[in-house]
Amino acid sequence: MHHISIELTTEQYQYLKSAAEEQGQSIADYVLEHSLPPLSRDSTINEAVRHLEKFLTPRVEEVLQGKFVNKSVTNLFEEVLDIFGRKTRTILNKTSLPYELTPAAEADVKEIARYTMQKWGSNYAELLEGCFQHIAKASIISRPFSKRLPQVKSVKCEHHYAFYLLSAAGKPVIIAVLDEHTDMLSRLTSQLFK
């Protein structure tokens, strides 16, 4: 928190004090309300878009550098299951994956796996896998994310948003999978899915 000190005459102080009391506010709240423009919904959304663009830009760079992970959501959940000491089930054929992940998206999925394994079990892997399969088939509604990153699309996948773009070969590359309650996403939900 930052502090500002302002020197006032006795008359100025008395004026601010009585004006604040009339409004039922502290002097600090009164001064802030009358000196700063209110934050509009649009400025809050624009700020959230800028934060998310800044967050996603290095992930787009991973795609441009050809950094891909050839693992399915199911494979990643299985890796986390192994860490938890549970036996793995079926590993999908990696050569047949219709999508790719960046290393950062792999980390996102593994974090989701850890969390869901502790809370609910592994059924969530099937839901995310299904969503990524729909992205690959272009059978799910996706939306461009921003004007600055027009190649990045976003899709709601259960309780997460997946951000992806198409590789030079036309294959979708998932660059981020973020929880719907992430602060910047909760502010953007209405823009992403109007």
C-alpha positions in Angstrom: 0.0 0.0 0.0 1.3 3.5 -0.8 0.8 6.6 1.2 0.4 10.2 0.1 0.9 13.2 2.3 -0.7 16.6 1.4 -0.2 19.8 3.3 -3.5 21.7 3.8 -4.5 24.9 5.4 -6.8 24.7 8.4 -9.7 25.9 6.2 -9.1 23.3 3.5 -8.9 20.5 6.1 -12.1 21.6 7.8 -13.9 21.8 4.4 -12.7 18.2 3.5 -13.6 16.9 6.9 -17.2 18.3 6.8 -17.7 17.3 3.2 -16.6 13.7 4.0 -18.8 13.5 7.1 -21.8 14.7 5.0 -21.2 11.7 2.7 -20.5 9.3 5.6 -17.0 8.7 4.4 -13.5 9.1 5.7 -11.5 12.0 4.4 -9.2 9.6 2.5 -12.2 7.9 0.8 -13.8 11.2 0.0 -10.6 12.6 -1.6 -10.1 9.4 -3.6 -13.6 9.3 -4.8 -13.5 12.9 -6.0 -10.0 12.9 -7.5 -9.8 9.6 -9.4 -12.0 8.6 -12.3 -14.1 5.6 -11.6 -12.9 2.3 -13.1 -15.3 1.3 -15.8 -16.1 -2.2 -16.7 -14.3 -1.7 -20.0 -11.1 -0.5 -18.4 -11.1 -3.5 -16.0 -11.6 -5.9 -19.0 -8.9 -4.1 -21.0 -6.5 -4.4 -18.1 -7.3 -8.1 -17.8 -6.7 -8.6 -21.5 -3.3 -6.9 -21.3 -2.3 -9.1 -18.3 -3.4 -12.3 -20.1 -1.7 -11.2 -23.4 1.5 -10.7 -21.4 1.1 -14.1 -19.8 0.4 -15.9 -23.1 3.0 -14.2 -25.3 6.0 -16.4 -24.1 3.7 -19.4 -24.7 3.1 -18.3 -28.3 6.9 -18.0 -28.6 7.2 -21.7 -27.6 5.0 -22.6 -30.6 7.0 -20.4 -33.0 10.2 -22.1 -31.7 8.6 -25.5 -32.3 8.6 -26.5 -28.7 5.9 -29.2 -28.4 5.1 -32.0 -26.0 3.6 -35.1 -27.7 1.5 -36.3 -24.7 -2.2 -36.5 -24.3 -4.1 -35.2 -21.3 -4.7 -38.8 -20.3 -0.9 -39.5 -20.5 -0.2 -36.5 -18.2 -2.8 -37.6 -15.7 -1.3 -41.1 -15.7 2.1 -39.6 -15.0 0.6 -37.8 -12.0 -1.1 -41.1 -10.9 2.3 -42.8 -10.9 3.6 -40.0 -8.6 0.7 -40.7 -6.3 1.7 -44.4 -6.3 -1.3 -45.6 -8.3 -1.0 -47.9 -11.3 -1.4 -46.4 -14.7 -4.1 -47.6 -17.0 -3.9 -47.0 -20.8 -1.3 -44.8 -22.4 -2.6 -43.4 -25.7 -0.7 -43.9 -28.9 1.4 -40.7 -29.0 1.7 -40.7 -32.8 -2.0 -40.4 -33.3 -2.6 -37.3 -31.2 -4.6 -34.7 -33.2 -3.2 -31.8 -31.0 0.1 -30.8 -29.4 0.9 -29.1 -26.1 3.6 -26.6 -25.3 5.8 -27.4 -22.3 4.0 -24.6 -20.3 0.6 -26.2 -21.2 2.0 -29.6 -20.1 2.8 -28.0 -16.7 -0.8 -26.5 -16.6 -2.3 -29.9 -17.2 -0.1 -31.7 -14.6 -1.1 -29.0 -12.0 -4.8 -29.6 -12.9 -4.1 -33.4 -12.5 -2.5 -33.0 -9.1 -5.3 -30.8 -7.9 -8.1 -33.0 -9.2 -6.5 -36.2 -8.1 -6.4 -34.9 -4.5 -10.0 -33.6 -4.7 -12.0 -35.8 -7.0 -10.1 -38.5 -8.7 -9.1 -38.9 -12.4 -12.4 -38.5 -14.3 -11.5 -35.0 -15.2 -8.8 -36.2 -17.6 -11.4 -37.7 -19.8 -13.3 -34.4 -19.9 -10.3 -32.3 -20.8 -9.1 -34.9 -23.3 -12.6 -34.8 -25.0 -12.4 -31.0 -25.2 -8.9 -31.1 -26.8 -10.2 -33.7 -29.3 -13.1 -31.4 -30.2 -10.6 -28.5 -30.7 -8.6 -30.7 -33.1 -11.8 -31.6 -35.0 -12.9 -28.0 -35.0 -16.2 -29.2 -33.6 -16.3 -26.8 -30.6 -16.9 -23.1 -30.6 -13.7 -21.1 -30.1 -13.2 -17.4 -30.1 -10.2 -15.2 -30.9 -8.7 -14.0 -27.7 -7.5 -10.5 -28.5 -6.6 -8.1 -31.4 -2.9 -8.2 -30.3 -2.8 -12.0 -30.4 -5.4 -12.8 -33.2 -4.0 -16.3 -33.8 -4.8 -17.3 -30.2 -8.2 -18.9 -29.7 -10.0 -19.7 -26.5 -12.4 -22.5 -25.6 -14.2 -23.2 -22.4 -13.4 -26.8 -21.2 -15.4 -27.7 -18.2 -13.9 -25.5 -15.4 -11.0 -24.3 -17.4 -10.2 -22.2 -20.4 -7.9 -23.7 -23.1 -5.9 -21.3 -25.2 -4.5 -22.6 -28.5 -3.3 -21.7 -31.9 -2.7 -23.6 -35.1 0.9 -24.8 -35.9 2.3 -24.2 -39.4 1.1 -27.7 -40.2 -2.5 -26.8 -39.1 -2.5 -28.9 -36.0 -3.9 -27.2 -32.8 -1.2 -26.4 -30.2 -2.6 -25.9 -26.7 -0.6 -23.1 -25.1 -2.4 -22.7 -21.8 -5.1 -24.3 -19.7 -6.3 -22.0 -16.9 -8.8 -22.3 -14.2 -12.0 -20.4 -14.8 -11.6 -18.7 -11.4 -8.2 -17.2 -12.2 -8.6 -13.5 -11.4 -7.8 -12.2 -14.9 -10.1 -14.9 -16.5 -13.0 -14.2 -14.2 -12.9 -10.5 -15.4 -12.8 -11.6 -19.0 -15.4 -14.3 -19.1 -18.1 -12.1 -20.6 -15.7 -11.0 -23.4 -14.4 -14.5 -24.2 -17.9 -16.0 -24.4 -20.4 -13.4 -25.2 
